[in-house]
């Protein structure tokens, strides 16, 4: 699946807006080429990898440009920032889907459940239960990915359930109302071997699929390692800087 223009002019009448749209379009083109080449190298069909554009710290105007260029999936990591953007861009629904990829505190789960279409960072049952309650209260269904820890040994990382604990958590999450279990997500540790990390994630994801039919997504790979992720079965890649450029500092 690809980002394709929606057949209308990109938002923004000023020269600055046009220049920004051109920058983003160029970044999209370069990333699409990388994805296509990685799929070919891995003997995978063209279009088998979905692009999620990571828009955290970038303005809603950039997200609208992405929508106008045909992108359907964007990702955020902070509830307050994402909630404001989703509200500002409510007219883009349901064509534009919002992913939460950051760690979610349990007391923020109800708020996240009001705007997120997909939460990729579920790694514990109490969080899943809180998201379920929020989804039911909002009369929504939220797609869930289990974040798997890919850090070696007992190293502290970015969060995530241990690979051995995925089946038990998956069974419990799948039983919760308002949630739809769709697969796994992981972040390769840096420094480290991305092939080893993504190979582990692929193995966990394939095992999950055998016990939870339909939970076939593997969200893995960012700007610096997407080729490694695609080699190991990623169905979704999360790309920010390679498309949108350097992020502004957040104070």
Phi and psi in degrees as a GROMACS rama.xvg file:
@    title "Ramachandran Plot"
@    xaxis  label "Phi"
@    yaxis  label "Psi"
@TYPE xy
-130.251  161.838  UNK-2
-82.345  120.771  UNK-3
-127.225  140.089  UNK-4
-54.0408  144.864  UNK-5
-89.4324  9.86226  UNK-6
81.0083  22.7106  UNK-7
-142.773  162.872  UNK-8
-66.4839  140.001  UNK-9
-63.257  139.708  UNK-10
-58.8563  148.434  UNK-11
108.799  117.705  UNK-12
-98.1415  -20.8703  UNK-13
-75.3473  160.443  UNK-14
-62.6306  -34.6292  UNK-15
-62.9884  -41.4741  UNK-16
-64.3118  -40.8079  UNK-17
-64.9644  -42.9493  UNK-18
-61.6685  -41.9855  UNK-19
-65.6519  -41.237  UNK-20
-61.0359  -39.3728  UNK-21
-66.5378  -39.5438  UNK-22
-60.9442  -46.0439  UNK-23
-66.6686  -41.6144  UNK-24
-60.7761  -39.4711  UNK-25
-65.7156  -42.2002  UNK-26
-62.6358  -41.376  UNK-27
-60.3695  -43.7516  UNK-28
-61.313  -43.7665  UNK-29
-64.2199  -42.1411  UNK-30
-69.3946  -40.0625  UNK-31
-59.8762  -39.1811  UNK-32
-63.8029  -42.912  UNK-33
-61.3412  -42.6409  UNK-34
-63.8016  -45.0587  UNK-35
-61.4179  -42.4493  UNK-36
-66.4584  -39.6793  UNK-37
-65.9731  -39.047  UNK-38
-63.2705  -43.3957  UNK-39
-62.9424  -42.5627  UNK-40
-64.8964  -29.9863  UNK-41
-92.9323  7.13123  UNK-42
57.0214  43.1781  UNK-43
-112.024  150.856  UNK-44
-64.9006  145.165  UNK-45
-60.587  139.358  UNK-46
84.5641  6.1424  UNK-47
-86.6972  -3.82821  UNK-48
-119.879  125.734  UNK-49
-89.7023  133.233  UNK-50
-91.0103  126.552  UNK-51
-111.355  122.089  UNK-52
-91.872  123.19  UNK-53
-84.2901  112.973  UNK-54
-108.51  9.50383  UNK-55
-56.9907  136.466  UNK-56
73.3582  -6.44763  UNK-57
-93.6713  151.976  UNK-58
-71.8748  162.096  UNK-59
-60.0556  -28.623  UNK-60
-62.4032  -35.259  UNK-61
-67.1884  -38.7058  UNK-62
-64.8825  -38.5575  UNK-63
-64.7624  -39.9211  UNK-64
-59.382  -44.8595  UNK-65
-58.8706  -43.5294  UNK-66
-60.1479  -45.1408  UNK-67
-64.9835  -27.5014  UNK-68
-83.4471  0.245652  UNK-69
100.057  4.80436  UNK-70
-75.1485  136.739  UNK-71
-113.158  -7.97314  UNK-72
-132.413  123.501  UNK-73
-129.999  155.964  UNK-74
-130.798  143.499  UNK-75
-131.085  163.359  UNK-76
-128.239  2.86094  UNK-77
-128.807  129.138  UNK-78
-60.1521  -49.8197  UNK-79
-61.4334  -45.9417  UNK-80
-64.1428  -45.5978  UNK-81
-66.7184  -40.9716  UNK-82
-60.2334  -41.6222  UNK-83
-66.1877  -42.149  UNK-84
-65.4985  -44.23  UNK-85
-61.2436  -38.2025  UNK-86
-67.1527  -42.7055  UNK-87
-64.3415  -30.8831  UNK-88
-107.953  28.0329  UNK-89
-58.6129  -26.8262  UNK-90
-69.6357  -13.0855  UNK-91
-85.0184  -10.6473  UNK-92
-73.5813  146.682  UNK-93
-92.1122  8.28609  UNK-94
-63.319  -33.2195  UNK-95
-103.073  126.244  UNK-96
-112.667  137.554  UNK-97
-104.592  127.595  UNK-98
-106.857  137.751  UNK-99
-99.933  118.074  UNK-100
-113.672  -5.76474  UNK-101
-88.4747  165.676  UNK-102
-64.8433  136.888  UNK-103
-112.321  124.1  UNK-104
-75.4867  145.925  UNK-105
-57.682  -36.8163  UNK-106
-74.2546  -6.56249  UNK-107
-102.009  -2.61954  UNK-108
-62.7384  -40.7215  UNK-109
-63.3724  -39.9254  UNK-110
-64.8429  -45.2617  UNK-111
-61.0613  -38.8812  UNK-112
-64.2416  -18.052  UNK-113
-80.1243  -21.1177  UNK-114
-124.531  -28.6391  UNK-115
-76.5805  132.977  UNK-116
-86.7085  -29.9032  UNK-117
-137.471  131.94  UNK-118
-113.897  116.568  UNK-119
-97.0903  -0.762797  UNK-120
-117.259  32.0021  UNK-121
-80.6731  121.32  UNK-122
-135.372  9.66284  UNK-123
-157.369  151.248  UNK-124
-65.2619  -44.1635  UNK-125
-56.9777  -36.5128  UNK-126
-65.5633  -45.16  UNK-127
-60.8193  -40.5862  UNK-128
-63.8501  -39.7993  UNK-129
-67.8038  -39.5043  UNK-130
-64.8359  -39.2762  UNK-131
-60.2678  -46.9535  UNK-132
-61.2124  -41.4072  UNK-133
-65.8327  -40.2938  UNK-134
-65.0297  -43.3654  UNK-135
-63.7335  -42.9017  UNK-136
-62.6692  -34.0975  UNK-137
-90.9362  1.7103  UNK-138
55.9658  46.2449  UNK-139
-125.62  162.954  UNK-140
-118.942  128.191  UNK-141
-114.142  132.166  UNK-142
-81.6711  140.716  UNK-143
-123.77  133.68  UNK-144
-115.105  141.223  UNK-145
-88.0126  123.258  UNK-146
-80.155  122.792  UNK-147
-102.713  131.334  UNK-148
-71.1039  123.962  UNK-149
-109.225  9.28421  UNK-150
-75.4164  137.28  UNK-151
-67.7329  143.975  UNK-152
59.4007  -134.189  UNK-153
-104.592  20.167  UNK-154
-61.2817  140.052  UNK-155
-71.3768  135.992  UNK-156
-135.165  -144.629  UNK-157
-95.1512  21.7117  UNK-158
92.6246  172.487  UNK-159
127.099  148.881  UNK-160
-81.0014  145.137  UNK-161
-64.6083  142.689  UNK-162
-50.9844  -40.1513  UNK-163
-66.728  -21.6953  UNK-164
-94.6229  -1.81228  UNK-165
-61.3187  -46.7582  UNK-166
-57.7908  -42.6163  UNK-167
-66.1094  -46.372  UNK-168
-63.0743  -40.6776  UNK-169
-59.9433  -44.1457  UNK-170
-61.6509  -38.7985  UNK-171
-72.8094  -41.3483  UNK-172
-65.5551  -41.229  UNK-173
-61.7572  -23.1612  UNK-174
-87.2453  -6.58192  UNK-175
-83.735  137.335  UNK-176
-70.2958  148.556  UNK-177
83.0706  -4.01736  UNK-178
-120.12  145.904  UNK-179
-127.548  111.086  UNK-180
-72.022  125.149  UNK-181
-119.462  -13.2737  UNK-182
153.216  -148.894  UNK-183
-129.3  157.457  UNK-184
-133.822  147.612  UNK-185
-153.464  156.357  UNK-186
-122.291  122.581  UNK-187
-67.4212  132.94  UNK-188
-66.4518  146.25  UNK-189
-130.361  127.392  UNK-190
-73.6163  160.508  UNK-191
165.258  -178.765  UNK-192
-97.1735  104.996  UNK-193
-63.2662  -32.2528  UNK-194
-65.4674  -40.4082  UNK-195
-65.0747  -43.1748  UNK-196
-64.4234  -48.5634  UNK-197
-73.1033  -27.6592  UNK-198
-63.8726  -40.6449  UNK-199
-63.7088  -45.2789  UNK-200
-61.8775  -40.8653  UNK-201
-61.3725  -42.9044  UNK-202
-61.9859  -44.4476  UNK-203
-63.3627  -42.872  UNK-204
-63.6558  -41.1878  UNK-205
-66.4486  -37.9889  UNK-206
-66.3707  -39.7333  UNK-207
-61.1056  -41.3739  UNK-208
-62.0931  -29.9129  UNK-209
-71.149  -25.207  UNK-210
-106.185  -13.7735  UNK-211
-134.036  79.3205  UNK-212
-53.9735  134.982  UNK-213
96.5913  -16.8494  UNK-214
-89.4346  66.5957  UNK-215
-109.664  9.7199  UNK-216
-87.8928  142.739  UNK-217
-128.886  104.847  UNK-218
-94.6882  110.684  UNK-219
-157.839  150.4  UNK-220
98.9773  131.922  UNK-221
-127.393  -166.639  UNK-222
-55.8469  -37.1657  UNK-223
-88.4062  -11.663  UNK-224
-141.353  21.1776  UNK-225
-61.8515  -34.2364  UNK-226
-62.3635  -39.8309  UNK-227
-64.2751  -41.7945  UNK-228
-64.3891  -43.8485  UNK-229
-64.9967  -36.069  UNK-230
-59.1913  -28.7377  UNK-231
-110.332  34.4576  UNK-232
88.1454  9.52771  UNK-233
-56.8238  133.328  UNK-234
-97.4225  -19.5141  UNK-235
-137.429  138.922  UNK-236
-121.902  145.949  UNK-237
-112.471  106.015  UNK-238
-121.044  128.924  UNK-239
-119.883  -74.786  UNK-240
-58.5995  -35.8478  UNK-241
-66.6565  -16.819  UNK-242
-105.198  -47.046  UNK-243
-98.8483  -11.4786  UNK-244
93.3186  -167.702  UNK-245
-70.8416  135.272  UNK-246
-78.5173  144.766  UNK-247
-70.5313  147.984  UNK-248
-65.9395  139.908  UNK-249
-106.288  118.982  UNK-250
